[in-house]
């Protein structure tokens, strides 16, 4: 996919998403990049990859890591097509199910807490009548 084929906001989002990867793997020559490098980046991103928003040094959410990994895979597919590398070393790398499950569980707890807060606020407003 070429940048000129994307909406401006999508191209910007992809750029920012790939910046997460580039910041950690950018020093490695494309031809020297291995699946182990990508796996190590993914583990780092899940454990301490947050640079802004939230508490820096804490892990990124599984969805954010999956988005970054997807953009990396697309970029490496393009590198294969252009003959810059022979294989896409990120093709088989996936975010562990455990991380995705933990994120879904946390989102469910956040939703439950929000519903509970709304319910208690409604109850208090009924009390005032």
C-alpha positions in Angstrom: 0.0 0.0 0.0 1.4 3.4 -1.0 1.0 6.5 1.1 -0.6 8.4 -1.8 -3.4 5.7 -1.8 -4.3 6.5 1.8 -6.3 9.2 3.5 -4.1 11.8 5.1 -5.2 10.8 8.6 -4.6 7.1 7.9 -1.1 7.8 6.6 -0.4 9.8 9.7 -1.7 7.0 11.9 0.5 4.5 10.1 3.5 6.7 10.5 3.0 7.1 14.2 2.3 3.4 14.6 5.5 2.5 12.8 7.4 5.0 14.9 7.0 2.6 17.8 8.8 0.0 15.9 11.4 2.2 14.3 12.4 3.6 17.7 13.4 0.2 18.9 14.4 -1.7 15.7 15.5 1.2 13.5 19.2 0.8 14.2 19.1 -2.7 12.7 19.8 -3.0 8.9 16.7 -4.4 7.1 18.7 -7.4 5.8 19.9 -8.2 9.3 16.5 -8.1 11.0 15.4 -11.4 12.3 12.2 -12.9 13.7 14.0 -12.9 17.1 14.4 -9.1 16.9 10.7 -8.7 16.1 9.7 -11.1 19.0 11.9 -9.1 21.4 10.4 -5.8 20.2 6.9 -7.2 20.8 7.7 -8.4 24.3 9.3 -5.1 25.1 6.3 -3.1 23.7 3.8 -5.2 25.8 5.9 -4.8 29.0 7.3 -1.3 28.9 6.8 0.2 25.4 4.6 3.2 26.4 6.4 6.4 25.6 3.6 8.9 26.1 0.1 8.8 27.3 -0.5 7.0 30.5 2.6 6.2 32.6 5.7 6.1 30.4 7.6 2.8 30.7 4.4 0.7 31.2 3.3 -1.7 28.5 1.3 -0.8 25.5 -2.1 -2.5 25.1 -2.3 -5.6 23.0 -4.3 -3.8 20.3 -1.7 -1.1 19.9 1.1 -3.7 19.6 -1.0 -5.7 17.1 -1.5 -2.5 15.0 2.2 -1.7 15.0 3.0 -5.3 14.2 0.5 -5.3 11.3 2.2 -2.2 9.8 5.6 -3.7 10.2 4.4 -6.9 8.4 3.0 -4.7 5.6 6.3 -2.8 5.3 8.3 -6.0 5.2 5.9 -7.5 2.6 6.6 -4.5 0.5 10.4 -5.0 1.0 10.0 -8.6 -0.2 8.1 -7.4 -3.3 10.9 -4.9 -4.0 13.6 -7.5 -3.6 15.2 -5.8 -0.6 14.8 -8.9 1.6 14.0 -12.5 0.7 11.4 -13.2 3.5 9.1 -11.3 5.8 10.7 -12.1 9.2 7.6 -10.7 11.1 5.1 -12.9 9.2 4.7 -15.5 12.0 5.0 -13.2 15.0 1.7 -12.7 16.8 0.7 -11.1 20.1 0.2 -13.8 22.7 -3.4 -14.7 23.4 -2.7 -14.1 27.1 -2.0 -10.4 26.4 -5.2 -10.1 24.3 -7.3 -11.8 27.0 -5.9 -9.6 29.7 -6.7 -6.5 27.7 -10.3 -7.7 27.1 -10.7 -8.5 30.8 -9.4 -5.0 31.7 -11.8 -3.3 29.2 -14.7 -5.3 30.7 -13.8 -4.2 34.2 -13.6 -0.6 33.0 -17.0 -0.9 31.4 -18.5 -2.4 34.5 -17.1 0.3 36.7 -18.5 3.0 34.4 -22.0 1.4 34.4 -21.8 1.2 38.2 -20.8 4.9 38.5 -23.7 5.9 36.2 -26.1 3.7 38.1 -25.1 5.2 41.5 -25.3 8.7 40.1 -28.9 8.0 38.9 -29.7 6.6 42.3 -28.4 9.7 44.0 -30.4 12.0 41.7 -33.6 10.1 42.5 -32.8 10.5 46.2 -32.9 14.3 45.9 -36.4 14.4 44.6 
